[in-house]
C-alpha cells in the first residue's frame, strides 16, 4: 500500500451518542488491514480523546485520516474557541470542562496528555477565536 | 480467569456476555474515562460506577475484557443498548468497588 487510504469524518458537537464513531470506524479499518493490536489501541485512544475534545469544547469538527503501510496520520480540525495556553492544556489534570461534562466521566484533564502519550508525533496549532488543528502520527509496530 | 468464574465470585448479574471464553487478566478501577483509557490494561476487568453510554465506547476502544458495574449500579438505557449493540461483556454487582475487587479473584 504505497498510497494512503483516506478517510474523513464529521464529528458532531455536544453529541455524546455519536461520539467515538469515527474512532471506532478507524479501529475497525485498521483491524481489517491487519495492523497490530498494540498499534490499534494507541490509535483508538488518541483519536477518541481528540474526538471527545471536539465534541465537548469545539462544537464538533472534522477528522481527516490517512492510513499508510507503516503509519497513520490523523488530523483533527475544529472552528472552536481555540486554546489560549497550549502548555497548560497539556498538563495532566488541567481541565476546563464543566461539572455536567465531569458527570459524564470526562474532564479529568487527561485528554491531550493521553493524545500526546499514545502518538509518535503530536502537534497542536491553535488560535483563540478561530480554532484548533491537532496532527497525530502513530507508527505501526 | 473466565467470565463465568468472575460472575460467580461477584454474585453478579449479566447485562451482556459477548464472549464467555474470554480470559480476563487483571483489573482497573476508575470512573474518569480518560484516566481509564490511559491506564486500563487490555483484557482487564474494569470496575466502575459510571453507567452512561461512553463507558461502552471506552471499553471497546481500549479492549478491556469486561465492564463490572459496582455498588448495584445498573446501566442507563443507552449503555444497556450499546453493550448489546457493540456486543461487549458487561456485568453488574451489588458489591462496592472495594469489595468487588477483593472478591473477584483477579
gemmi code that builds the backbone of each chain (N, CA, C; Angstrom):
import gemmi

chains = {
    "A": [
        ("UNK", (0.849, -1.197, 0.000), (0.000, 0.000, 0.000), (0.881, 1.242, 0.000)),
        ("UNK", (1.278, 1.708, -1.159), (2.152, 2.871, -1.205), (1.330, 4.151, -1.049)),
        ("UNK", (0.111, 4.140, -1.577), (-0.746, 5.313, -1.401), (-1.547, 5.160, -0.128)),
        ("UNK", (-2.013, 6.308, 0.353), (-2.749, 6.275, 1.619), (-4.208, 5.902, 1.384)),
        ("UNK", (-4.761, 5.227, 2.376), (-6.206, 5.041, 2.431), (-6.748, 6.254, 3.166)),
        ("UNK", (-7.596, 7.018, 2.474), (-8.026, 8.313, 3.010), (-9.457, 8.220, 3.551)),
        ("UNK", (-9.632, 8.678, 4.770), (-10.965, 8.669, 5.386), (-11.241, 10.042, 5.987)),
        ("UNK", (-12.507, 10.471, 5.917), (-12.871, 11.730, 6.562), (-14.168, 11.560, 7.340)),
        ("UNK", (-14.230, 12.210, 8.463), (-15.414, 12.099, 9.323), (-15.824, 13.473, 9.834)),
        ("UNK", (-17.126, 13.711, 9.869), (-17.656, 14.879, 10.568), (-17.911, 14.463, 12.004)),
        ("UNK", (-17.479, 15.266, 12.939), (-17.731, 14.979, 14.353), (-18.722, 16.027, 14.873)),
        ("UNK", (-19.869, 15.555, 15.327), (-20.920, 16.481, 15.764), (-20.618, 17.027, 17.156)),
        ("UNK", (-20.873, 18.302, 17.344), (-20.637, 18.921, 18.644), (-21.703, 18.558, 19.660)),
        ("UNK", (-21.289, 18.439, 20.915), (-22.220, 18.198, 22.033), (-23.095, 16.974, 21.848)),
        ("UNK", (-22.642, 16.044, 21.052), (-23.436, 14.830, 20.823), (-22.655, 13.618, 21.336)),
        ("UNK", (-23.069, 13.158, 22.516), (-22.336, 12.046, 23.123), (-22.859, 10.689, 22.659)),
        ("UNK", (-23.934, 10.710, 21.869), (-24.433, 9.445, 21.318), (-23.544, 8.998, 20.165)),
        ("UNK", (-23.187, 9.951, 19.310), (-22.352, 9.584, 18.154), (-20.860, 9.696, 18.461)),
        ("UNK", (-20.506, 10.282, 19.604), (-19.086, 10.461, 19.934), (-18.362, 9.131, 19.956)),
        ("UNK", (-17.213, 9.094, 19.327), (-16.440, 7.860, 19.280), (-16.676, 7.068, 18.002)),
        ("UNK", (-17.628, 7.505, 17.210), (-17.967, 6.782, 15.968), (-16.805, 6.762, 14.987)),
        ("UNK", (-16.135, 7.904, 14.839), (-15.020, 7.973, 13.895), (-13.874, 7.074, 14.372)),
        ("UNK", (-13.584, 7.136, 15.677), (-12.503, 6.306, 16.223), (-12.810, 4.828, 16.025)),
        ("UNK", (-14.058, 4.489, 16.218), (-14.464, 3.092, 16.077), (-14.311, 2.624, 14.629)),
        ("UNK", (-14.683, 3.497, 13.685), (-14.538, 3.158, 12.268), (-13.069, 2.942, 11.907)),
        ("UNK", (-12.220, 3.838, 12.409), (-10.788, 3.727, 12.113), (-10.234, 2.451, 12.738)),
        ("UNK", (-10.670, 2.165, 13.958), (-10.205, 0.945, 14.631), (-10.576, -0.290, 13.796)),
        ("UNK", (-11.819, -0.323, 13.317), (-12.263, -1.477, 12.512), (-11.453, -1.582, 11.220)),
        ("UNK", (-11.187, -0.432, 10.602), (-10.419, -0.436, 9.347), (-9.007, -0.970, 9.586)),
        ("UNK", (-8.379, -0.518, 10.662), (-7.011, -0.967, 10.959), (-6.986, -2.469, 11.247)),
        ("UNK", (-8.024, -2.929, 11.921), (-8.112, -4.361, 12.227), (-8.194, -5.165, 10.926)),
        ("UNK", (-9.020, -4.650, 10.002), (-9.198, -5.302, 8.703), (-7.886, -5.339, 7.925)),
        ("UNK", (-7.086, -4.297, 8.090), (-5.816, -4.198, 7.369), (-4.707, -5.010, 8.032)),
        ("UNK", (-5.024, -5.594, 9.187), (-4.039, -6.458, 9.846), (-3.009, -5.721, 10.677)),
        ("UNK", (-3.334, -4.490, 11.062), (-2.417, -3.716, 11.920), (-2.391, -4.356, 13.308)),
        ("UNK", (-1.268, -4.297, 13.989), (-1.116, -4.957, 15.298), (-2.077, -4.360, 16.328)),
        ("UNK", (-2.492, -5.190, 17.288), (-3.435, -4.718, 18.301), (-2.808, -3.606, 19.148)),
        ("UNK", (-1.492, -3.681, 19.368), (-0.821, -2.629, 20.153), (-0.951, -1.277, 19.459)),
        ("UNK", (-0.744, -1.264, 18.149), (-0.849, -0.005, 17.407), (-2.298, 0.463, 17.341)),
        ("UNK", (-3.219, -0.463, 17.159), (-4.641, -0.108, 17.080), (-5.089, 0.544, 18.385)),
        ("UNK", (-4.623, -0.012, 19.488), (-5.007, 0.550, 20.799), (-4.512, 1.993, 20.947)),
        ("UNK", (-3.287, 2.242, 20.519), (-2.738, 3.605, 20.602), (-3.584, 4.573, 19.755)),
        ("UNK", (-3.882, 4.142, 18.538), (-4.656, 4.995, 17.634), (-6.051, 5.241, 18.209)),
        ("UNK", (-6.682, 4.178, 18.703), (-8.062, 4.282, 19.203), (-8.130, 5.258, 20.374)),
        ("UNK", (-7.180, 5.151, 21.297), (-7.193, 6.024, 22.473), (-6.956, 7.479, 22.058)),
        ("UNK", (-5.926, 7.699, 21.266), (-5.579, 9.075, 20.871), (-6.711, 9.712, 20.072)),
        ("UNK", (-7.290, 8.949, 19.164), (-8.326, 9.537, 18.311), (-9.619, 9.777, 19.081)),
        ("UNK", (-9.967, 8.852, 19.974), (-11.193, 9.034, 20.763), (-11.072, 10.275, 21.649)),
        ("UNK", (-9.925, 10.444, 22.260), (-9.712, 11.627, 23.095), (-9.879, 12.908, 22.254)),
        ("UNK", (-9.317, 12.864, 21.061), (-9.429, 14.028, 20.178), (-10.863, 14.291, 19.766)),
        ("UNK", (-11.556, 13.208, 19.464), (-12.968, 13.332, 19.087), (-13.780, 13.945, 20.228)),
        ("UNK", (-13.543, 13.414, 21.430), (-14.292, 13.896, 22.594), (-13.985, 15.372, 22.856)),
        ("UNK", (-12.729, 15.746, 22.685), (-12.375, 17.163, 22.861), (-13.170, 18.042, 21.908)),
        ("UNK", (-13.318, 17.607, 20.647), (-14.070, 18.405, 19.683), (-15.547, 18.443, 20.054)),
        ("UNK", (-16.057, 17.319, 20.568), (-17.468, 17.249, 20.979), (-17.717, 18.206, 22.150)),
        ("UNK", (-16.810, 18.181, 23.130), (-17.023, 18.945, 24.363), (-16.710, 20.435, 24.177)),
        ("UNK", (-15.550, 20.707, 23.580), (-15.025, 22.074, 23.638), (-15.226, 22.895, 22.366)),
        ("UNK", (-15.413, 22.229, 21.230), (-15.307, 22.972, 19.969), (-16.590, 22.986, 19.148)),
        ("UNK", (-17.660, 22.386, 19.677), (-18.888, 22.321, 18.874), (-18.738, 21.421, 17.670)),
        ("UNK", (-17.835, 20.451, 17.779), (-17.631, 19.496, 16.684), (-16.451, 19.872, 15.817)),
        ("UNK", (-16.247, 19.100, 14.781), (-15.119, 19.366, 13.898), (-15.014, 18.290, 12.834)),
        ("UNK", (-13.808, 18.128, 12.346), (-13.576, 17.202, 11.233), (-12.338, 16.361, 11.528)),
        ("UNK", (-12.438, 15.069, 11.248), (-11.285, 14.179, 11.404), (-10.859, 13.702, 10.019)),
        ("UNK", (-9.598, 13.941, 9.688), (-9.068, 13.538, 8.381), (-7.972, 12.504, 8.642)),
        ("UNK", (-8.164, 11.330, 8.077), (-7.295, 10.205, 8.428), (-6.654, 9.627, 7.171)),
        ("UNK", (-5.349, 9.468, 7.196), (-4.642, 8.807, 6.093), (-3.861, 7.625, 6.649)),
        ("UNK", (-4.178, 6.461, 6.116), (-3.523, 5.240, 6.597), (-2.521, 4.764, 5.552)),
        ("UNK", (-1.264, 4.697, 5.954), (-0.195, 4.196, 5.090), (0.186, 2.790, 5.549)),
        ("UNK", (1.090, 2.160, 4.813), (1.514, 0.799, 5.155), (2.123, 0.744, 6.555)),
        ("UNK", (2.861, 1.801, 6.898), (3.640, 1.746, 8.137), (3.194, 2.739, 9.204)),
        ("UNK", (2.173, 3.541, 8.892), (1.757, 4.554, 9.880), (0.374, 5.100, 9.559)),
        ("UNK", (-0.163, 5.835, 10.527), (-1.435, 6.530, 10.313), (-1.231, 7.997, 10.674)),
        ("UNK", (-1.830, 8.863, 9.875), (-1.778, 10.299, 10.146), (-3.214, 10.774, 10.379)),
        ("UNK", (-3.437, 11.366, 11.537), (-4.780, 11.820, 11.909), (-4.736, 13.330, 12.107)),
        ("UNK", (-5.588, 14.036, 11.376), (-5.683, 15.488, 11.554), (-7.087, 15.808, 12.056)),
        ("UNK", (-7.135, 16.501, 13.182), (-8.416, 16.886, 13.776), (-8.534, 18.403, 13.689)),
        ("UNK", (-9.547, 18.861, 12.970), (-9.693, 20.308, 12.763), (-11.009, 20.776, 13.361)),
        ("UNK", (-10.967, 21.889, 14.068), (-12.230, 22.457, 14.547), (-12.201, 23.970, 14.425)),
        ("UNK", (-13.392, 24.545, 14.493), (-13.518, 26.006, 14.472), (-13.995, 26.505, 15.833)),
        ("UNK", (-13.511, 25.849, 16.867), (-13.928, 26.177, 18.227), (-13.214, 27.405, 18.767)),
        ("UNK", (-13.234, 27.567, 20.076), (-12.714, 28.793, 20.695), (-11.187, 28.890, 20.711)),
        ("UNK", (-10.506, 27.790, 20.389), (-9.044, 27.800, 20.440), (-8.532, 27.600, 21.856)),
        ("UNK", (-7.220, 27.352, 21.940), (-6.588, 27.074, 23.241), (-5.615, 28.212, 23.545)),
        ("UNK", (-5.893, 29.021, 24.590), (-5.024, 30.172, 24.869), (-3.625, 29.775, 25.316)),
        ("UNK", (-3.522, 28.699, 26.100), (-2.207, 28.308, 26.636), (-2.028, 26.801, 26.420)),
        ("UNK", (-1.352, 26.447, 25.351), (-1.247, 25.030, 24.977), (-0.454, 24.241, 26.006)),
        ("UNK", (0.615, 24.822, 26.537), (1.409, 24.102, 27.555), (0.556, 23.756, 28.772)),
        ("UNK", (-0.268, 24.711, 29.186), (-1.145, 24.478, 30.330), (-2.173, 23.389, 29.994)),
        ("UNK", (-2.718, 23.462, 28.785), (-3.722, 22.473, 28.365), (-3.137, 21.062, 28.307)),
        ("UNK", (-1.829, 20.982, 28.090), (-1.168, 19.672, 28.016), (-0.767, 19.131, 29.384)),
        ("UNK", (-1.025, 19.906, 30.423), (-0.669, 19.476, 31.777), (-1.689, 18.451, 32.274)),
        ("UNK", (-1.181, 17.321, 32.754), (-2.081, 16.286, 33.277), (-2.917, 16.851, 34.419)),
        ("UNK", (-4.215, 16.672, 34.341), (-5.100, 17.119, 35.413), (-5.706, 18.490, 35.178)),
        ("UNK", (-5.184, 19.228, 34.193), (-5.767, 20.545, 33.908), (-6.965, 20.370, 32.981)),
        ("UNK", (-8.092, 20.956, 33.369), (-9.294, 20.814, 32.550), (-10.160, 22.054, 32.643)),
        ("UNK", (-10.818, 22.389, 31.556), (-11.787, 23.486, 31.577), (-13.206, 22.955, 31.441)),
        ("UNK", (-13.353, 21.636, 31.569), (-14.682, 21.024, 31.398), (-15.627, 21.446, 32.527)),
        ("UNK", (-16.891, 21.528, 32.197), (-17.901, 21.928, 33.185), (-18.285, 20.739, 34.065)),
        ("UNK", (-18.999, 21.029, 35.135), (-19.443, 19.950, 36.034), (-20.311, 18.930, 35.303)),
        ("UNK", (-21.149, 19.410, 34.382), (-22.026, 18.463, 33.681), (-21.213, 17.505, 32.807)),
        ("UNK", (-20.110, 18.001, 32.275), (-19.221, 17.137, 31.482), (-18.511, 16.139, 32.401)),
        ("UNK", (-18.133, 16.612, 33.581), (-17.485, 15.701, 34.541), (-18.445, 14.602, 34.979)),
        ("UNK", (-19.707, 14.955, 35.092), (-20.701, 13.950, 35.476), (-20.759, 12.799, 34.462)),
        ("UNK", (-20.370, 13.097, 33.232), (-20.363, 12.057, 32.193), (-19.088, 11.213, 32.243)),
        ("UNK", (-18.152, 11.618, 33.098), (-16.911, 10.849, 33.220), (-15.753, 11.463, 32.460)),
        ("UNK", (-15.990, 12.649, 31.880), (-14.899, 13.338, 31.177), (-14.382, 14.469, 32.057)),
        ("UNK", (-13.385, 15.185, 31.526), (-12.901, 16.359, 32.251), (-11.880, 16.043, 33.322)),
        ("UNK", (-11.179, 14.930, 33.182), (-10.131, 14.597, 34.154), (-8.818, 15.305, 33.816)),
        ("UNK", (-8.808, 15.999, 32.713), (-7.575, 16.674, 32.313), (-6.532, 15.714, 31.779)),
        ("UNK", (-7.000, 14.621, 31.192), (-6.081, 13.613, 30.652), (-6.205, 13.474, 29.133)),
        ("UNK", (-7.094, 14.242, 28.540), (-7.358, 14.099, 27.100), (-6.129, 14.388, 26.253)),
        ("UNK", (-5.676, 15.632, 26.285), (-4.492, 15.984, 25.484), (-3.250, 15.206, 25.927)),
        ("UNK", (-3.012, 15.059, 27.253), (-1.848, 14.241, 27.649), (-1.901, 12.822, 27.092)),
        ("UNK", (-3.089, 12.222, 27.079), (-3.208, 10.877, 26.503), (-2.907, 10.887, 25.007)),
        ("UNK", (-3.399, 11.926, 24.325), (-3.157, 12.007, 22.879), (-1.651, 12.090, 22.597)),
        ("UNK", (-0.965, 12.864, 23.410), (0.485, 13.003, 23.228), (1.195, 11.688, 23.571)),
        ("UNK", (0.748, 11.087, 24.670), (1.399, 9.864, 25.162), (1.289, 8.704, 24.165)),
        ("UNK", (0.134, 8.610, 23.504), (-0.107, 7.438, 22.662), (0.214, 7.656, 21.183)),
        ("UNK", (0.860, 8.768, 20.864), (1.225, 9.001, 19.461), (2.736, 9.186, 19.355)),
        ("UNK", (3.242, 8.951, 18.159), (4.683, 9.099, 17.949), (5.036, 10.519, 17.520)),
        ("UNK", (4.093, 11.185, 16.881), (4.265, 12.610, 16.576), (2.965, 13.302, 16.958)),
        ("UNK", (3.082, 14.487, 17.548), (1.902, 15.182, 18.045), (2.122, 16.685, 17.926)),
        ("UNK", (1.194, 17.355, 17.258), (1.357, 18.796, 17.075), (0.002, 19.497, 17.240)),
        ("UNK", (-0.009, 20.576, 18.004), (-1.234, 21.378, 18.134), (-0.975, 22.768, 17.577)),
        ("UNK", (-1.858, 23.192, 16.698), (-1.843, 24.592, 16.265), (-3.186, 25.172, 16.652)),
        ("UNK", (-3.171, 26.292, 17.343), (-4.431, 26.838, 17.826), (-4.403, 28.353, 17.829)),
        ("UNK", (-5.538, 28.928, 17.458), (-5.656, 30.383, 17.503), (-6.955, 30.708, 18.213)),
        ("UNK", (-6.834, 31.510, 19.250), (-8.031, 31.854, 20.032), (-9.057, 32.550, 19.137)),
        ("UNK", (-10.280, 32.054, 19.209), (-11.363, 32.639, 18.407), (-11.481, 32.030, 17.024)),
        ("UNK", (-10.482, 31.250, 16.617), (-10.526, 30.688, 15.250), (-10.622, 29.171, 15.235)),
        ("UNK", (-9.897, 28.514, 16.125), (-9.980, 27.054, 16.145), (-8.652, 26.373, 16.382)),
        ("UNK", (-8.713, 25.066, 16.332), (-7.551, 24.252, 16.675), (-7.372, 23.139, 15.651)),
        ("UNK", (-6.130, 22.873, 15.313), (-5.812, 21.716, 14.471), (-4.783, 20.860, 15.201)),
        ("UNK", (-5.122, 19.599, 15.377), (-4.201, 18.654, 16.008), (-3.769, 17.637, 14.953)),
        ("UNK", (-2.482, 17.428, 14.844), (-1.963, 16.417, 13.921), (-1.248, 15.337, 14.736)),
        ("UNK", (-1.649, 14.104, 14.495), (-1.055, 12.985, 15.247), (-0.596, 11.905, 14.268)),
        ("UNK", (0.550, 11.324, 14.556), (1.059, 10.210, 13.747), (1.344, 9.036, 14.684)),
        ("UNK", (0.870, 7.887, 14.305), (1.240, 6.660, 15.017), (1.945, 5.747, 14.025)),
        ("UNK", (3.171, 5.364, 14.346), (3.907, 4.406, 13.515), (3.497, 2.997, 13.924)),
        ("UNK", (3.181, 2.175, 12.954), (2.729, 0.818, 13.267), (3.904, -0.059, 13.692)),
        ("UNK", (3.664, -0.885, 14.690), (4.702, -1.841, 15.113), (4.193, -3.263, 14.915)),
    ],
    "B": [
        ("UNK", (-8.631, -15.622, 34.188), (-9.895, -16.075, 34.751), (-11.008, -15.935, 33.707)),
        ("UNK", (-11.877, -16.940, 33.639), (-13.012, -16.853, 32.703), (-14.139, -16.005, 33.323)),
        ("UNK", (-14.944, -15.434, 32.457), (-16.009, -14.550, 32.939), (-16.977, -15.274, 33.867)),
        ("UNK", (-17.275, -16.522, 33.554), (-18.216, -17.265, 34.404), (-17.724, -17.358, 35.841)),
        ("UNK", (-16.417, -17.530, 36.027), (-15.865, -17.588, 37.378), (-15.989, -16.225, 38.074)),
        ("UNK", (-15.761, -15.189, 37.287), (-15.885, -13.832, 37.833), (-17.336, -13.561, 38.258)),
        ("UNK", (-18.264, -13.969, 37.435), (-19.690, -13.771, 37.743), (-20.046, -14.476, 39.057)),
        ("UNK", (-19.529, -15.693, 39.206), (-19.799, -16.451, 40.446), (-19.178, -15.740, 41.650)),
        ("UNK", (-17.932, -15.344, 41.519), (-17.224, -14.693, 42.636), (-17.913, -13.409, 43.098)),
        ("UNK", (-18.500, -12.702, 42.146), (-19.109, -11.399, 42.465), (-20.618, -11.507, 42.648)),
        ("UNK", (-21.152, -12.723, 42.493), (-22.604, -12.903, 42.520), (-23.266, -11.859, 41.604)),
        ("UNK", (-22.718, -11.748, 40.419), (-23.088, -10.663, 39.510), (-24.256, -11.035, 38.604)),
        ("UNK", (-24.955, -10.009, 38.145), (-25.992, -10.187, 37.127), (-25.390, -9.853, 35.767)),
        ("UNK", (-25.838, -10.576, 34.769), (-25.312, -10.371, 33.417), (-26.127, -9.293, 32.699)),
        ("UNK", (-25.436, -8.306, 32.166), (-26.087, -7.343, 31.270), (-25.906, -7.831, 29.831)),
        ("UNK", (-24.678, -8.182, 29.490), (-24.414, -8.787, 28.175), (-23.104, -9.584, 28.236)),
        ("UNK", (-23.144, -10.774, 27.688), (-21.919, -11.558, 27.562), (-21.678, -11.807, 26.076)),
        ("UNK", (-20.571, -11.262, 25.602), (-20.236, -11.393, 24.189), (-19.370, -12.624, 23.954)),
        ("UNK", (-18.516, -12.889, 24.907), (-17.539, -13.961, 24.710), (-17.294, -14.654, 26.049)),
        ("UNK", (-17.983, -15.776, 26.233), (-17.945, -16.462, 27.521), (-16.560, -17.046, 27.813)),
        ("UNK", (-15.779, -17.258, 26.764), (-14.454, -17.861, 26.939), (-13.339, -16.842, 27.082)),
        ("UNK", (-13.694, -15.567, 27.033), (-12.624, -14.568, 27.090), (-11.914, -14.624, 28.444)),
        ("UNK", (-10.618, -14.614, 28.359), (-9.790, -14.642, 29.572), (-9.677, -13.214, 30.109)),
        ("UNK", (-10.057, -13.026, 31.368), (-9.944, -11.706, 31.986), (-8.641, -11.678, 32.782)),
        ("UNK", (-7.835, -10.691, 32.472), (-6.499, -10.647, 33.077), (-6.329, -9.325, 33.837)),
        ("UNK", (-6.268, -9.405, 35.154), (-6.056, -8.203, 35.957), (-7.261, -7.291, 35.936)),
        ("UNK", (-7.086, -6.107, 36.480), (-8.227, -5.201, 36.550), (-7.810, -3.761, 36.666)),
        ("UNK", (-8.817, -2.897, 36.567), (-8.579, -1.472, 36.767), (-9.849, -0.853, 37.354)),
        ("UNK", (-9.684, 0.048, 38.316), (-10.829, 0.723, 38.937), (-10.790, 2.194, 38.546)),
        ("UNK", (-11.906, 2.717, 38.063), (-11.908, 4.142, 37.754), (-13.186, 4.584, 37.093)),
        ("UNK", (-13.484, 5.878, 37.263), (-14.700, 6.446, 36.686), (-14.413, 7.577, 35.704)),
        ("UNK", (-13.227, 8.160, 35.814), (-12.853, 9.179, 34.827), (-12.392, 8.459, 33.556)),
        ("UNK", (-13.117, 8.691, 32.477), (-12.920, 7.861, 31.288), (-11.535, 8.016, 30.661)),
        ("UNK", (-11.019, 9.235, 30.669), (-9.694, 9.431, 30.064), (-8.606, 8.733, 30.873)),
        ("UNK", (-8.796, 8.694, 32.178), (-7.816, 8.013, 33.021), (-7.882, 6.513, 32.751)),
        ("UNK", (-9.101, 6.001, 32.647), (-9.276, 4.576, 32.343), (-8.670, 4.260, 30.977)),
        ("UNK", (-8.927, 5.138, 30.008), (-8.387, 4.897, 28.656), (-6.872, 4.816, 28.686)),
        ("UNK", (-6.287, 5.677, 29.490), (-4.832, 5.734, 29.517), (-4.199, 4.601, 30.303)),
        ("UNK", (-4.955, 4.015, 31.229), (-4.300, 3.102, 32.173), (-4.854, 1.682, 32.228)),
        ("UNK", (-6.099, 1.465, 31.814), (-6.658, 0.113, 31.928), (-5.970, -0.821, 30.937)),
        ("UNK", (-5.454, -1.950, 31.429), (-4.801, -2.880, 30.501), (-5.824, -3.604, 29.626)),
        ("UNK", (-5.374, -4.006, 28.463), (-6.199, -4.827, 27.578), (-6.632, -6.101, 28.319)),
        ("UNK", (-7.867, -6.510, 28.117), (-8.435, -7.736, 28.711), (-8.680, -7.642, 30.219)),
        ("UNK", (-8.544, -6.431, 30.779), (-8.761, -6.255, 32.220), (-10.254, -6.290, 32.557)),
        ("UNK", (-10.526, -6.537, 33.844), (-11.856, -6.273, 34.372), (-11.903, -4.817, 34.791)),
        ("UNK", (-12.872, -4.067, 34.302), (-12.964, -2.629, 34.609), (-14.069, -2.418, 35.637)),
        ("UNK", (-13.648, -2.083, 36.860), (-14.588, -1.851, 37.955), (-14.961, -0.373, 37.976)),
        ("UNK", (-16.249, -0.071, 37.865), (-16.657, 1.330, 37.802), (-18.081, 1.503, 38.319)),
        ("UNK", (-18.416, 2.748, 38.645), (-19.809, 3.070, 38.939), (-20.366, 4.007, 37.865)),
        ("UNK", (-19.570, 4.292, 36.856), (-20.037, 5.135, 35.744), (-20.917, 4.276, 34.838)),
        ("UNK", (-22.075, 4.785, 34.466), (-23.011, 3.897, 33.766), (-23.636, 4.521, 32.526)),
        ("UNK", (-22.943, 5.493, 31.918), (-23.522, 6.052, 30.690), (-22.887, 5.408, 29.457)),
        ("UNK", (-23.419, 5.782, 28.295), (-23.028, 5.126, 27.039), (-21.541, 5.250, 26.705)),
        ("UNK", (-20.907, 6.303, 27.234), (-19.487, 6.493, 26.912), (-18.625, 5.378, 27.485)),
        ("UNK", (-19.150, 4.719, 28.512), (-18.444, 3.583, 29.103), (-18.236, 2.488, 28.046)),
        ("UNK", (-19.252, 2.274, 27.222), (-19.143, 1.237, 26.179), (-18.092, 1.627, 25.148)),
        ("UNK", (-18.077, 2.918, 24.793), (-17.095, 3.375, 23.806), (-15.679, 3.178, 24.335)),
        ("UNK", (-15.466, 3.552, 25.586), (-14.132, 3.415, 26.176), (-13.742, 1.937, 26.293)),
        ("UNK", (-14.689, 1.118, 26.703), (-14.398, -0.321, 26.845), (-14.035, -0.935, 25.500)),
        ("UNK", (-14.750, -0.523, 24.461), (-14.482, -1.064, 23.124), (-13.114, -0.618, 22.621)),
        ("UNK", (-12.857, 0.670, 22.752), (-11.629, 1.207, 22.170), (-10.383, 0.728, 22.913)),
        ("UNK", (-10.508, 0.528, 24.217), (-9.334, 0.064, 24.975), (-9.279, -1.454, 25.056)),
        ("UNK", (-10.366, -2.092, 24.625), (-10.428, -3.557, 24.576), (-10.273, -4.196, 25.960)),
        ("UNK", (-10.930, -3.593, 26.952), (-10.962, -4.267, 28.259), (-11.833, -5.522, 28.125)),
        ("UNK", (-11.643, -6.464, 29.043), (-12.326, -7.752, 28.899), (-13.775, -7.740, 29.347)),
        ("UNK", (-14.062, -6.947, 30.379), (-15.437, -6.896, 30.889), (-15.621, -5.610, 31.697)),
        ("UNK", (-16.794, -5.006, 31.533), (-17.182, -3.874, 32.377), (-17.884, -4.457, 33.599)),
        ("UNK", (-17.435, -4.065, 34.790), (-18.066, -4.543, 36.023), (-18.674, -3.334, 36.738)),
        ("UNK", (-19.978, -3.176, 36.617), (-20.664, -2.068, 37.292), (-20.863, -2.460, 38.749)),
        ("UNK", (-20.378, -1.629, 39.653), (-20.382, -1.976, 41.090), (-21.417, -1.156, 41.855)),
        ("UNK", (-21.562, -1.503, 43.139), (-22.447, -0.760, 44.038), (-23.908, -0.828, 43.607)),
        ("UNK", (-24.270, -1.876, 42.922), (-25.660, -2.031, 42.495), (-26.056, -1.129, 41.345)),
        ("UNK", (-25.063, -0.469, 40.749), (-25.349, 0.429, 39.620), (-25.797, -0.382, 38.414)),
        ("UNK", (-26.876, 0.063, 37.791), (-27.342, -0.574, 36.547), (-26.959, 0.337, 35.382)),
        ("UNK", (-26.798, -0.230, 34.196), (-26.502, 0.630, 33.046), (-27.696, 1.527, 32.750)),
        ("UNK", (-27.437, 2.779, 32.365), (-28.566, 3.598, 31.938), (-29.063, 3.032, 30.601)),
        ("UNK", (-30.255, 3.442, 30.160), (-30.831, 2.778, 28.969), (-29.921, 2.797, 27.736)),
        ("UNK", (-29.189, 3.899, 27.556), (-28.319, 3.981, 26.372), (-27.126, 3.038, 26.476)),
        ("UNK", (-26.571, 2.919, 27.691), (-25.456, 1.974, 27.862), (-25.964, 0.535, 27.729)),
        ("UNK", (-27.121, 0.297, 28.308), (-27.712, -1.036, 28.225), (-27.850, -1.473, 26.755)),
        ("UNK", (-28.309, -0.551, 25.923), (-28.479, -0.855, 24.495), (-27.116, -0.995, 23.807)),
        ("UNK", (-26.209, -0.095, 24.168), (-24.929, -0.070, 23.452), (-24.084, -1.313, 23.718)),
        ("UNK", (-24.086, -1.814, 24.958), (-23.258, -3.005, 25.213), (-23.774, -4.202, 24.415)),
        ("UNK", (-25.090, -4.206, 24.150), (-25.643, -5.279, 23.314), (-25.329, -5.024, 21.835)),
        ("UNK", (-25.482, -3.759, 21.419), (-25.239, -3.418, 20.008), (-23.796, -3.719, 19.600)),
        ("UNK", (-22.859, -3.273, 20.429), (-21.449, -3.495, 20.058), (-20.946, -4.830, 20.586)),
        ("UNK", (-21.795, -5.484, 21.367), (-21.536, -6.827, 21.887), (-20.237, -6.910, 22.681)),
        ("UNK", (-20.266, -6.293, 23.837), (-19.134, -6.395, 24.761), (-19.624, -6.939, 26.099)),
        ("UNK", (-18.694, -7.475, 26.863), (-19.046, -8.075, 28.146), (-19.347, -6.998, 29.183)),
        ("UNK", (-20.488, -7.145, 29.869), (-20.858, -6.190, 30.912), (-21.675, -6.908, 31.979)),
        ("UNK", (-21.234, -6.771, 33.235), (-21.963, -7.390, 34.345), (-22.153, -6.347, 35.449)),
        ("UNK", (-23.048, -6.644, 36.381), (-23.291, -5.706, 37.470), (-23.348, -6.462, 38.795)),
        ("UNK", (-22.812, -5.846, 39.839), (-22.789, -6.484, 41.153), (-23.205, -5.477, 42.222)),
        ("UNK", (-23.802, -5.994, 43.285), (-24.202, -5.098, 44.379), (-23.013, -4.736, 45.269)),
        ("UNK", (-21.899, -5.414, 45.083), (-20.712, -5.138, 45.907), (-20.122, -3.766, 45.583)),
        ("UNK", (-19.509, -3.161, 46.585), (-18.780, -1.911, 46.337), (-17.567, -2.219, 45.455)),
        ("UNK", (-16.974, -1.189, 44.898), (-15.774, -1.395, 44.085), (-14.708, -2.108, 44.915)),
        ("UNK", (-14.541, -1.655, 46.154), (-13.523, -2.234, 47.044), (-13.777, -3.729, 47.268)),
        ("UNK", (-15.022, -4.060, 47.645), (-15.331, -5.464, 47.918), (-15.297, -6.314, 46.642)),
        ("UNK", (-15.733, -5.706, 45.545), (-15.737, -6.454, 44.288), (-14.307, -6.841, 43.881)),
        ("UNK", (-13.400, -5.902, 44.037), (-12.005, -6.198, 43.712), (-11.497, -7.326, 44.609)),
        ("UNK", (-11.801, -7.221, 45.918), (-11.317, -8.225, 46.863), (-11.853, -9.610, 46.527)),
        ("UNK", (-13.146, -9.661, 46.163), (-13.771, -10.966, 45.949), (-13.606, -11.493, 44.529)),
        ("UNK", (-13.139, -10.649, 43.640), (-13.099, -11.051, 42.232), (-12.161, -12.228, 41.990)),
        ("UNK", (-11.058, -12.266, 42.731), (-10.046, -13.297, 42.463), (-9.130, -12.929, 41.318)),
        ("UNK", (-9.306, -11.751, 40.757), (-8.442, -11.323, 39.644), (-7.051, -10.963, 40.165)),
    ],
}
model = gemmi.Model(1)
for chain_id, residues in chains.items():
    chain = gemmi.Chain(chain_id)
    for i, (resn, *xyz) in enumerate(residues, 1):
        res = gemmi.Residue()
        res.name, res.seqid = resn, gemmi.SeqId(i, " ")
        for name, pos in zip(("N", "CA", "C"), xyz):
            atom = gemmi.Atom()
            atom.name, atom.element = name, gemmi.Element(name[0])
            atom.pos, atom.b_iso = gemmi.Position(*pos), 0.0
            res.add_atom(atom)
        chain.add_residue(res)
    model.add_chain(chain)
structure = gemmi.Structure()
structure.add_model(model)
structure.setup_entities()
